Amino acid sequence: MIPKPLRAARTGGVFFLHGEDEFRKQASARFLVDRYADPGTRDFNLDRLQGSEVSVERLASIVATPPMMAEWRVVHLRETQALASSPNARKVILEVAKNPPPGLVLILQATIPARSKARVYKDLARIATSVEFRSVKLDAVPGWLVTWADEELGTTLELGAARALAQSAGNDLGVLTQELRKLAEMVESGDSIGVEDVRRGGVRLPRQDRWAWFDLVGSRRIDEAMRGLRVLLDQGETAIGLVVGLSIHLLKVGIAAEGGPAALNAVLPPYQRFTARGIVGQARRWKRAELKGAIRRLRRLDQLLKASALPDDVLLEEWLIGCQLLGADQRMPS
């Protein structure tokens, strides 16, 4: 799950790791440290610094120090954003990024403050090897977990189990991966991790899987989706959250309907491509006009949920009923 620009890196220099997802930033920083820092000389050639604690003078001295008895000197600077307000610190960091000393690997890990307009971040993104780690959206978490379990643990995580974990713990990847490591130790070597393993591991399973519910709608099994809707809302799902998830799901169905598996795979992140086969199957159940109407009515539903006095479940049920009707795109009152 390490981004390609980091996996491809071989020549050192400056790496700018930023974004909201602390788990993937930290994992990528560890990857770079392990790649470049010689285990036998780490005491001499690996410096771990905190931006909120290090002085500009010490930072400048460390990054200017050549490696000792090794090819690379690795400097991992966390909380880089704490130095952004210092002109001298900015000058040191940007000069190193523009012209890294031979043998230096400088890892700048940062969480850019919301709405920050500081130019230093744009400059670093342009001149350093830059990767932004955005939070993994909840609807993408199950696919991410399946891929992470395979690549990092060598374990097969069944999609239903991944969905159960995500629905119980949200998109906190640090918590989720800890749970996965525990589950991997519970199962026999070579066995996959299934829903029952998740249950035995102490995770409270939802009565209705939200992603299975999206599949019900995508497969036009509307009667089952109607029954599952009440359960989802009772579990604490919000109507707006379901509309957002449905919109994403039906857009994928629409792409599959228009362009087939190749078009769908082109827009899916690598860790979601294994879901393409199921989505392509769902696309066969829709006529183009029906799918277009359902998506348009979802936009209308979103507006009603934010402005109408009608209960959320009534509005969602009305949308589902519309999906059962021929010409659904023409039967929703404007």
N, C-alpha and C positions, 0 to 999 in steps of 0.2 A: 504493500500500500504506500510505499515511498514514491513521491512524484518523479516522473521521468527525468526532469532536469537535474535532480539530485543523484539519481542512480547513474546517470551518464557522466557525472562530474569526475574528472581525473586529474585536473591541473591546478587544484587549489583555488586560491583567491578569496573573494568575499561572498558570503551567502546571506541573503536577507529573508528571514522566515517570519511572516507576519500573518495576522488574521485572528479570528475569534476562537478557533479550535485549538485549545492548549494541548490536548492529547496528541494530535497529529504533528503539531509543531515540535513538541518535545521528542516524539519518536523520530522525526526527521533529523533533529539535532544530534540525537544519539547515534543515528546511522552515519552521519558525517564524522563524528568523533571516532567511531569504530573504524571507519574507512581510512582516515588519515593519521590518527594518533598511534604511533608504534607502541605496542604494549610494553616493550622492554625499556622505553625511555619516557614514559608518560610523566614521571615525576619531574622531568626537566622541560618537557615540551607540550604540556597541556595545562592551560590556565582557564579556570571557570570564574567568571566575574559577574557581578550584579550591577546594572546601571545605576541603581539607587544608592550604591555604596562606593563604587570606584571613583577615584579622582581622575580628572582629565590628564594630569601629569603621569599617573601610573598607567593609565590606558595607553597613552602615547609611547611610553617606555616599553611596555609589554609587546605591542604590535610591531615595534621596531627591532625587537630582539630576534636574531636568527635562530633557527633550530640547532639543537646540540646533539651531535651523534645520531642524527636521524634526518630523513628527507623533509619532514614537515613539522612546523610548530602550529599547534591548534589553539585558538583562543575562542572560547564560547562565552558570549556576552548576552546574558538574559536582561530583561527589562530595558532594552535599548531605548525605549520611549522616554525613560527618565532622564536621558541626556539630551533630548531634542531641544530643550529650551536654552542650552548652553552654546553660545557661538563657538567657543573654543572646542568643545566636544564635537560639534557638528563638523568643524573644519578638519579635525583629526580623522573622523570616520570617513568623510567624503574623500579626503585625499588618499587614504588607504584603499578605498573602493575603486578610485580611478586608476591608481597605480600600486597594486599590491606588491609588497616586498617579496623577493624570491623565497619560497619555502613557507609562506604564511597561508594559513586557513583561518579566516575570521568568520565566525558564525554569529550573526546578529539576530537575536530572537526578540520580537516586539509584539505588543498589542497596541495598535494605533488607537488613540482616543477617538470616540465617536465625534464626527463632524470636524475633526482636525483638518486644518488647511496648511499645516507645516510643510514647507517645500522639501525638507530633508527626506521625507518618506518617498515622494515622487522621484527625487534624484536617485535614491538608493534602488528603487524599483527599476530604474532605467539602466544604471551602470553596474549593479551587482547581479549575481544569479539570484533572482527573486522568485519566491513562491508564496502565494496567498493561501492560507488555510481557512476557508470559510466553514462555518458550522454545517455539519451534515444535516440536511432537513430530515424531519422525522420519517417522512415517507420513503426516504432513501436509505434509512438505517438498516432494515433487514438485509438488503442486498449487500451493503457494506460489511455487515457482520459475517455473512456467508463467505465472502471473499477473504476477509481478514482471518477467519478460522482456518481456511484452507492454506493461505500463504504463510501465516505466522505460527500456527499450531500444527499444521499438517492433519487437520481434523475436518471431517465433513459435518457441517451444521445444516440440518434440514431447514427448509424455508419456514415451515410452521413454527419451529423452535425459535428461529431468529425473530419472527414476528412477535411471538409471545414475550421474548426478552425486551424488544423495543417498546412494546405497548406497556410493559411494566416499569421500565426505567427511562423512557424517553430517548433523547439523543445525546446523553452524557456518555461519550465513548470510553472515558476512563473507567466508569462504573461497569459498563457493559462488557468491556474486555476482561476486567477482573472476574466477573461472573462466568465468562466463557472459559477462562483458565481453570476455574474450580470445576466446571462441568466436564472439561476435557480430562481432568484427573479422575473423575468419577466413573467414566465409561471404560469398558474394556478396550485395549489397544486395537485399533482398526475399526471399531464401531463408530457409527455416526451418532451425533447428538440430536435426539428427537424431543418432541413436546413432553413426553413422559419424563425424560431426563431433566428437563427444565423444572417440571413439577416436583420431582424428587429433590432437586437442588434448593427447594424452598421458595421458588418464585411463584407468586400468586398469578394464576393464569386467568385471562379475561374470558368471560362466557362467549363473547363475540369478538373475533379477530377483525380489526378495522380493515386490514388489507384483503382478507378473505371476503369481506363485505364489498369492497371495491370490485373484486373479481365477480361477485354475484351480479352486481349492476352491469359490469362490462359484458357478462355472459347473458344478460337480459333475463336472469332468474329473479324476476321482480317480486314475486310472492315471498320468496325466501328473504330477499333484501328488506321487504316491508317488516317482516318479523324481526330481523336482525337489527333494524334501525332503533326500535324501542330499547333493545338491550344495550346498544352502543351509547345512547343518550343516558340511560340509567347508570352506565359505567363512568360517566363523566365526560364523554366526548362532547365537543361543542358543535353546533350546527355549522358555524362558519368554518371550523376545522375540517369537517366532513366535506363541505363544498369545495374547499381548496384541494383536498385530496382527490375528490371526484374529478375536478377540473383537470388536474395533472394526469390522472389515469385515463380519462376519456380522450385527452389530447394525444396520448401515446397510442390509444386504439385508433384514433383518426389517422395518425401518421402511418400506422401499419396498414390501414385500409387503403390509403392512397398510394403508398410506395412499397408495401411488402416488408419482409424481414430486413432487407438491406437498408432501407430508409430508417427503420426503427433502430437498428443497431448503430447507425451513424449518429443518432442523437442521444442514445443512452450512455451514461458513464460506464466504464468497463465493468464495474462491480454490479451493474444491473442487467447486463446483456443476457444473462442466463434466464431472465424473465420474459424474453422476447417471444419465445414459442407460445406461451400461454396467451399473451396479448394478441398475437397474430390470430390465434384461434377465436378470440373474442371478436376481433374485427369482422370475421365472416358472418357474424350474427346481426350486423347492422347494415342498413342501406345508407348510402351517403347522405341523403336528405334527412333521415332520422337522426343520424349521429350529429350532423350539423345543428339540427333543431335542439337536440338534448343539450349540447354545449352552450348554445345561445340562451336557452332557458335557464341554465345554471347561472349565467351572468345576471339574469333577471331575478333569480332566486336569491343571489347574494345581496342585491339591492333591497329586496323585500325583507330579508332577515335583519337588515340594518335599520329599516324604516317602518315596517308594518307592525301593527299591534297583534297580529295573529300569532299563535304559539309556533315555536320553531318546528316542532314535530309535525304540525299540520302542514306547514309550507313544504317541508321535505317530503312528506307523504304525497302531497299534490304533484311534486316533481316526479316522483317515482311512478305514480299512476299514469302521468303523461307519457312515460317511456313505454308503457304497454299499448298505447293507442297508435293506430296508424296515423301518419301525418302529425306526429307529436309536436313538430315545430310550428304547426299552424293552430294548435288548440290551446295554447297558453294565453290567457288574456293579457293584453298589453297595458 
